[in-house]
């Protein structure tokens, strides 16, 4: 999803498609798109981390801004790692912040919006990318074996793929609770 170019002109189909995908009303989708366009106007429809930080507190429902949190959320949803958020990535971050999910739900939800070769399933490389994003998000030390433990617990999956949910359910409990929030 991160590779898509921003939608230049919105039509009823675009708005309805996002509405059906997210469960938000068409009016809410239009408002979010307008907010996204206003914040990312200087970067050609791609939101930088500083632009995201500028609106993080308001979309997270906070009365204060905590830059480390905003950075973690940004990194989590920058699925392609290009340093900017597309509208789709921004929309998924917004939904996660509004729905107050558990770590397992958060990462399952996020992974399903990565450009997966088999929707709903992770290859070893895709699982490693997801884990690397988790590691950055939670500031987990690089010298750990959580990925290897989770992947071997799942036995490498069928044909080298594992369900996203199974991988996340295997890896999150391995991470010490001092890191998870």
TIVEX-551743 format. One record per atom (N, C-alpha, C): residue in one letter; x, z, y; residue number from 1. Coordinates in steps of 0.1 Angstrom, whole numbers, plus 5000, padded with zeros to 4 digits. Example, Ala and Ser with C-alpha at 12.3 -4.5 7.8 and 13.67 -1.06 7.14 Angstrom:
2
R  residu    xx    zz    yy  num
R       A  5132  5078  4943    1
R       A  5123  5078  4955    1
R       A  5132  5078  4967    1
R       S  5128  5071  4978    2
R       S  5137  5071  4989    2
R       S  5129  5079  5000    2
//
This chain:
181
R  residu    xx    zz    yy  num
R       X  5008  5000  4988    1
R       X  5000  5000  5000    1
R       X  5008  5000  5013    1
R       X  5020  5006  5012    2
R       X  5029  5007  5024    2
R       X  5034  4993  5028    2
R       X  5033  4983  5020    3
R       X  5038  4970  5023    3
R       X  5028  4961  5031    3
R       X  5016  4966  5031    4
R       X  5006  4958  5038    4
R       X  5008  4959  5053    4
R       X  5005  4948  5059    5
R       X  5006  4947  5074    5
R       X  4993  4954  5080    5
R       X  4994  4959  5092    6
R       X  4982  4965  5098    6
R       X  4971  4955  5099    6
R       X  4959  4960  5098    7
R       X  4947  4951  5100    7
R       X  4946  4947  5114    7
R       X  4947  4935  5117    8
R       X  4947  4930  5131    8
R       X  4933  4931  5137    8
R       X  4923  4926  5130    9
R       X  4910  4926  5136    9
R       X  4901  4932  5125    9
R       X  4893  4942  5128   10
R       X  4885  4949  5119   10
R       X  4871  4941  5118   10
R       X  4866  4940  5106   11
R       X  4853  4935  5105   11
R       X  4845  4945  5096   11
R       X  4833  4942  5094   12
R       X  4824  4951  5086   12
R       X  4829  4953  5072   12
R       X  4835  4943  5066   13
R       X  4840  4944  5052   13
R       X  4852  4954  5052   13
R       X  4861  4953  5061   14
R       X  4873  4962  5062   14
R       X  4868  4976  5063   14
R       X  4859  4979  5072   15
R       X  4855  4992  5075   15
R       X  4847  4998  5062   15
R       X  4838  4990  5057   16
R       X  4831  4994  5045   16
R       X  4840  4996  5033   16
R       X  4850  4988  5031   17
R       X  4859  4989  5020   17
R       X  4867  5003  5021   17
R       X  4872  5006  5033   18
R       X  4879  5019  5034   18
R       X  4869  5030  5033   18
R       X  4857  5028  5038   19
R       X  4846  5039  5036   19
R       X  4843  5042  5022   19
R       X  4842  5031  5014   20
R       X  4839  5033  5000   20
R       X  4851  5039  4992   20
R       X  4863  5035  4996   21
R       X  4875  5040  4990   21
R       X  4877  5055  4993   21
R       X  4874  5060  5005   22
R       X  4877  5073  5009   22
R       X  4865  5083  5009   22
R       X  4853  5078  5009   23
R       X  4841  5086  5011   23
R       X  4839  5090  5025   23
R       X  4846  5085  5035   24
R       X  4844  5088  5049   24
R       X  4834  5078  5054   24
R       X  4827  5081  5064   25
R       X  4817  5072  5070   25
R       X  4824  5060  5077   25
R       X  4817  5049  5079   26
R       X  4823  5038  5086   26
R       X  4828  5042  5100   26
R       X  4820  5051  5107   27
R       X  4823  5055  5120   27
R       X  4836  5063  5120   27
R       X  4838  5072  5110   28
R       X  4850  5080  5109   28
R       X  4862  5071  5106   28
R       X  4861  5061  5098   29
R       X  4872  5051  5095   29
R       X  4876  5044  5109   29
R       X  4866  5040  5116   30
R       X  4868  5033  5129   30
R       X  4876  5042  5138   30
R       X  4872  5055  5139   31
R       X  4878  5065  5148   31
R       X  4893  5067  5143   31
R       X  4895  5068  5130   32
R       X  4909  5070  5125   32
R       X  4917  5058  5128   32
R       X  4912  5046  5127   33
R       X  4919  5034  5129   33
R       X  4923  5033  5144   33
R       X  4914  5037  5153   34
R       X  4916  5037  5167   34
R       X  4927  5047  5171   34
R       X  4926  5059  5165   35
R       X  4937  5069  5167   35
R       X  4950  5064  5162   35
R       X  4950  5058  5150   36
R       X  4963  5053  5145   36
R       X  4969  5042  5154   36
R       X  4960  5033  5159   37
R       X  4965  5022  5167   37
R       X  4970  5028  5181   37
R       X  4964  5038  5186   38
R       X  4968  5044  5199   38
R       X  4982  5050  5197   38
R       X  4984  5058  5186   39
R       X  4996  5065  5184   39
R       X  5008  5055  5180   39
R       X  5005  5044  5173   40
R       X  5015  5035  5168   40
R       X  5016  5023  5177   40
R       X  5011  5022  5188   41
R       X  5011  5010  5197   41
R       X  5025  5005  5200   41
R       X  5034  5015  5202   42
R       X  5047  5011  5206   42
R       X  5056  5006  5194   42
R       X  5051  5008  5182   43
R       X  5059  5004  5170   43
R       X  5052  4993  5162   43
R       X  5043  4986  5169   44
R       X  5037  4975  5162   44
R       X  5028  4978  5150   44
R       X  5020  4989  5151   45
R       X  5011  4992  5141   45
R       X  5017  5000  5129   45
R       X  5028  5005  5131   46
R       X  5035  5014  5121   46
R       X  5038  5027  5127   46
R       X  5034  5038  5121   47
R       X  5035  5051  5127   47
R       X  5048  5058  5123   47
R       X  5056  5061  5133   48
R       X  5069  5068  5131   48
R       X  5067  5083  5128   48
R       X  5077  5090  5124   49
R       X  5075  5104  5121   49
R       X  5072  5112  5134   49
R       X  5078  5108  5145   50
R       X  5075  5115  5158   50
R       X  5061  5112  5163   50
R       X  5056  5100  5160   51
R       X  5042  5097  5164   51
R       X  5033  5105  5155   51
R       X  5036  5107  5142   52
R       X  5028  5115  5133   52
R       X  5028  5129  5137   52
R       X  5040  5134  5141   53
R       X  5041  5148  5145   53
R       X  5032  5151  5157   53
R       X  5031  5141  5166   54
R       X  5023  5143  5178   54
R       X  5008  5145  5175   54
R       X  5003  5140  5164   55
R       X  4989  5142  5160   55
R       X  4987  5151  5148   55
R       X  4997  5156  5142   56
R       X  4996  5163  5130   56
R       X  4987  5176  5131   56
R       X  4990  5184  5141   57
R       X  4982  5196  5143   57
R       X  4967  5193  5144   57
R       X  4964  5183  5151   58
R       X  4949  5180  5153   58
R       X  4943  5175  5140   58
R       X  4950  5167  5132   59
R       X  4943  5162  5120   59
R       X  4944  5172  5109   59
R       X  4954  5182  5110   60
R       X  4954  5192  5100   60
R       X  4945  5204  5103   60
R       X  4939  5203  5115   61
R       X  4930  5214  5119   61
R       X  4937  5227  5123   61
R       X  4950  5225  5128   62
R       X  4958  5236  5132   62
R       X  4957  5238  5148   62
R       X  4959  5250  5152   63
R       X  4960  5253  5166   63
R       X  4974  5253  5171   63
R       X  4984  5251  5162   64
R       X  4998  5251  5165   64
R       X  5005  5239  5158   64
R       X  5016  5236  5162   65
R       X  5023  5225  5155   65
R       X  5035  5231  5148   65
R       X  5037  5227  5135   66
R       X  5048  5231  5127   66
R       X  5055  5218  5123   66
R       X  5066  5215  5129   67
R       X  5073  5202  5126   67
R       X  5077  5200  5112   67
R       X  5082  5211  5106   68
R       X  5086  5210  5092   68
R       X  5075  5205  5083   68
R       X  5063  5211  5085   69
R       X  5051  5207  5077   69
R       X  5048  5193  5080   69
R       X  5048  5189  5092   70
R       X  5045  5175  5096   70
R       X  5054  5165  5089   70
R       X  5067  5169  5089   71
R       X  5077  5160  5083   71
R       X  5075  5159  5068   71
R       X  5071  5170  5061   72
R       X  5069  5170  5047   72
R       X  5057  5161  5043   72
R       X  5047  5163  5051   73
R       X  5035  5154  5048   73
R       X  5038  5140  5051   73
R       X  5046  5137  5061   74
R       X  5050  5123  5064   74
R       X  5058  5117  5053   74
R       X  5068  5125  5048   75
R       X  5076  5120  5037   75
R       X  5068  5118  5024   75
R       X  5058  5127  5022   76
R       X  5050  5126  5010   76
R       X  5042  5113  5010   76
R       X  5037  5108  5021   77
R       X  5029  5097  5022   77
R       X  5036  5084  5026   77
R       X  5048  5085  5029   78
R       X  5056  5073  5032   78
R       X  5060  5067  5018   78
R       X  5051  5062  5011   79
R       X  5052  5059  4997   79
R       X  5064  5049  4994   79
R       X  5066  5039  5003   80
R       X  5076  5030  5001   80
R       X  5090  5034  5007   80
R       X  5090  5046  5014   81
R       X  5102  5051  5019   81
R       X  5108  5043  5030   81
R       X  5100  5036  5038   82
R       X  5105  5027  5049   82
R       X  5106  5034  5062   82
R       X  5102  5047  5063   83
R       X  5104  5055  5075   83
R       X  5092  5054  5085   83
R       X  5082  5046  5081   84
R       X  5070  5045  5089   84
R       X  5057  5046  5080   84
R       X  5046  5049  5086   85
R       X  5034  5049  5078   85
R       X  5025  5037  5082   85
R       X  5020  5031  5072   86
R       X  5010  5020  5074   86
R       X  4997  5028  5077   86
R       X  4986  5020  5080   87
R       X  4973  5027  5082   87
R       X  4969  5033  5069   87
R       X  4971  5026  5058   88
R       X  4966  5032  5045   88
R       X  4973  5045  5042   88
R       X  4986  5045  5044   89
R       X  4994  5058  5042   89
R       X  4989  5069  5051   89
R       X  4987  5066  5063   90
R       X  4982  5075  5073   90
R       X  4968  5080  5069   90
R       X  4959  5071  5064   91
R       X  4946  5075  5060   91
R       X  4947  5085  5048   91
R       X  4956  5082  5038   92
R       X  4957  5091  5027   92
R       X  4962  5105  5031   92
R       X  4972  5105  5041   93
R       X  4976  5118  5046   93
R       X  4965  5126  5053   93
R       X  4957  5119  5061   94
R       X  4946  5125  5067   94
R       X  4936  5131  5057   94
R       X  4933  5123  5047   95
R       X  4924  5128  5036   95
R       X  4929  5141  5030   95
R       X  4942  5141  5026   96
R       X  4948  5152  5020   96
R       X  4947  5165  5029   96
R       X  4950  5163  5041   97
R       X  4950  5174  5050   97
R       X  4935  5180  5052   97
R       X  4926  5171  5052   98
R       X  4912  5175  5054   98
R       X  4906  5181  5042   98
R       X  4911  5178  5030   99
R       X  4904  5183  5018   99
R       X  4910  5195  5012   99
R       X  4921  5200  5017  100
R       X  4927  5212  5012  100
R       X  4929  5213  4997  100
R       X  4938  5205  4992  101
R       X  4940  5204  4977  101
R       X  4951  5212  4972  101
R       X  4951  5214  4959  102
R       X  4961  5222  4952  102
R       X  4974  5213  4951  102
R       X  4985  5218  4948  103
R       X  4997  5209  4946  103
R       X  4995  5199  4935  103
R       X  4989  5202  4924  104
R       X  4987  5192  4914  104
R       X  4977  5181  4919  104
R       X  4966  5184  4926  105
R       X  4957  5174  4931  105
R       X  4965  5166  4942  105
R       X  4972  5173  4950  106
R       X  4979  5166  4961  106
R       X  4988  5155  4956  106
R       X  4996  5158  4946  107
R       X  5006  5149  4941  107
R       X  5000  5138  4932  107
R       X  4989  5141  4925  108
R       X  4982  5131  4917  108
R       X  4976  5121  4927  108
R       X  4970  5127  4937  109
R       X  4963  5119  4947  109
R       X  4973  5109  4954  109
R       X  4984  5115  4958  110
R       X  4995  5107  4965  110
R       X  5000  5096  4956  110
R       X  5003  5100  4944  111
R       X  5010  5090  4935  111
R       X  5000  5078  4932  111
R       X  4988  5080  4932  112
R       X  4978  5069  4930  112
R       X  4978  5059  4941  112
R       X  4984  5063  4952  113
R       X  4985  5053  4964  113
R       X  4998  5047  4965  113
R       X  5007  5050  4956  114
R       X  5020  5043  4955  114
R       X  5018  5029  4950  114
R       X  5026  5020  4952  115
R       X  5025  5006  4946  115
R       X  5029  5006  4932  115
R       X  5021  5011  4923  116
R       X  5024  5013  4909  116
R       X  5022  5000  4901  116
R       X  5031  4997  4892  117
R       X  5031  4985  4884  117
R       X  5018  4985  4875  117
R       X  5015  4997  4870  118
R       X  5002  4999  4862  118
R       X  4994  5010  4869  118
R       X  4984  5006  4876  119
R       X  4976  5017  4883  119
R       X  4972  5028  4874  119
R       X  4975  5040  4879  120
R       X  4972  5053  4872  120
R       X  4983  5057  4863  120
R       X  4994  5049  4861  121
R       X  5005  5052  4852  121
R       X  5018  5051  4859  121
R       X  5028  5059  4855  122
R       X  5041  5059  4861  122
R       X  5051  5054  4851  122
R       X  5060  5045  4855  123
R       X  5072  5042  4847  123
R       X  5082  5053  4850  123
R       X  5093  5053  4843  124
R       X  5103  5063  4845  124
R       X  5108  5062  4860  124
R       X  5110  5050  4864  125
R       X  5115  5048  4878  125
R       X  5105  5053  4888  125
R       X  5092  5050  4886  126
R       X  5081  5054  4896  126
R       X  5080  5069  4895  126
R       X  5081  5075  4883  127
R       X  5080  5090  4882  127
R       X  5092  5096  4889  127
R       X  5104  5090  4888  128
R       X  5115  5096  4895  128
R       X  5113  5095  4910  128
R       X  5108  5084  4915  129
R       X  5105  5082  4930  129
R       X  5095  5093  4934  129
R       X  5084  5095  4926  130
R       X  5075  5106  4930  130
R       X  5081  5119  4930  130
R       X  5090  5122  4920  131
R       X  5096  5135  4919  131
R       X  5106  5136  4931  131
R       X  5113  5126  4935  132
R       X  5122  5127  4946  132
R       X  5114  5130  4959  132
R       X  5102  5124  4960  133
R       X  5094  5128  4972  133
R       X  5090  5142  4971  133
R       X  5086  5147  4959  134
R       X  5083  5161  4958  134
R       X  5095  5170  4961  134
R       X  5106  5166  4957  135
R       X  5119  5174  4959  135
R       X  5121  5175  4975  135
R       X  5120  5164  4982  136
R       X  5121  5164  4996  136
R       X  5110  5172  5003  136
R       X  5098  5171  4998  137
R       X  5087  5178  5004  137
R       X  5088  5193  5003  137
R       X  5093  5198  4991  138
R       X  5094  5212  4989  138
R       X  5108  5218  4992  138
R       X  5117  5209  4996  139
R       X  5131  5213  4997  139
R       X  5137  5219  4985  139
R       X  5135  5213  4974  140
R       X  5140  5218  4961  140
R       X  5155  5213  4960  140
R       X  5163  5222  4956  141
R       X  5177  5218  4954  141
R       X  5179  5206  4945  141
R       X  5189  5198  4948  142
R       X  5191  5186  4940  142
R       X  5195  5189  4926  142
R       X  5202  5200  4924  143
R       X  5207  5203  4910  143
R       X  5197  5210  4902  143
R       X  5187  5203  4897  144
R       X  5177  5209  4889  144
R       X  5173  5199  4878  144
R       X  5166  5204  4868  145
R       X  5163  5196  4856  145
R       X  5148  5194  4855  145
R       X  5140  5197  4865  146
R       X  5126  5196  4864  146
R       X  5121  5182  4860  146
R       X  5126  5172  4866  147
R       X  5122  5158  4862  147
R       X  5125  5156  4848  147
R       X  5137  5158  4843  148
R       X  5141  5156  4829  148
R       X  5132  5164  4820  148
R       X  5129  5176  4823  149
R       X  5121  5185  4814  149
R       X  5107  5179  4813  149
R       X  5101  5175  4825  150
R       X  5087  5170  4825  150
R       X  5087  5157  4817  150
R       X  5096  5148  4820  151
R       X  5096  5135  4814  151
R       X  5098  5136  4798  151
R       X  5107  5144  4794  152
R       X  5109  5146  4780  152
R       X  5097  5153  4773  152
R       X  5090  5162  4780  153
R       X  5078  5169  4775  153
R       X  5067  5159  4772  153
R       X  5067  5148  4780  154
R       X  5057  5138  4778  154
R       X  5061  5127  4768  154
R       X  5074  5128  4764  155
R       X  5079  5119  4754  155
R       X  5081  5104  4759  155
R       X  5082  5103  4772  156
R       X  5085  5089  4777  156
R       X  5072  5081  4777  156
R       X  5061  5086  4773  157
R       X  5048  5079  4774  157
R       X  5047  5067  4764  157
R       X  5035  5061  4765  158
R       X  5032  5049  4757  158
R       X  5038  5037  4764  158
R       X  5047  5029  4757  159
R       X  5053  5018  4763  159
R       X  5061  5021  4776  159
R       X  5066  5033  4776  160
R       X  5074  5037  4788  160
R       X  5066  5042  4800  160
R       X  5053  5043  4799  161
R       X  5045  5047  4810  161
R       X  5038  5060  4806  161
R       X  5036  5069  4816  162
R       X  5028  5081  4814  162
R       X  5017  5081  4825  162
R       X  5006  5087  4822  163
R       X  4995  5089  4832  163
R       X  5000  5097  4844  163
R       X  4997  5093  4856  164
R       X  5001  5101  4868  164
R       X  4997  5115  4866  164
R       X  4985  5118  4863  165
R       X  4980  5132  4862  165
R       X  4988  5140  4852  165
R       X  4992  5134  4840  166
R       X  5000  5141  4830  166
R       X  5014  5145  4836  166
R       X  5020  5135  4843  167
R       X  5033  5138  4848  167
R       X  5033  5149  4858  167
R       X  5023  5148  4867  168
R       X  5022  5158  4878  168
R       X  5019  5172  4872  168
R       X  5010  5172  4862  169
R       X  5007  5185  4855  169
R       X  5018  5191  4848  169
R       X  5027  5182  4843  170
R       X  5039  5187  4836  170
R       X  5050  5192  4845  170
R       X  5052  5185  4857  171
R       X  5063  5188  4866  171
R       X  5060  5200  4875  171
R       X  5048  5201  4881  172
R       X  5045  5211  4891  172
R       X  5047  5225  4885  172
R       X  5043  5229  4873  173
R       X  5045  5242  4868  173
R       X  5060  5246  4866  173
R       X  5068  5236  4865  174
R       X  5083  5238  4863  174
R       X  5090  5242  4876  174
R       X  5084  5239  4887  175
R       X  5090  5241  4900  175
R       X  5087  5256  4904  175
R       X  5097  5264  4907  176
R       X  5094  5278  4911  176
R       X  5084  5279  4922  176
R       X  5076  5289  4921  177
R       X  5065  5291  4931  177
R       X  5070  5294  4945  177
R       X  5083  5297  4946  178
R       X  5089  5300  4959  178
R       X  5089  5287  4967  178
R       X  5089  5275  4960  179
R       X  5089  5262  4967  179
R       X  5076  5257  4970  179
R       X  5066  5259  4960  180
R       X  5053  5253  4961  180
R       X  5044  5259  4971  180
R       X  5037  5251  4978  181
R       X  5026  5256  4987  181
R       X  5015  5246  4987  181
//
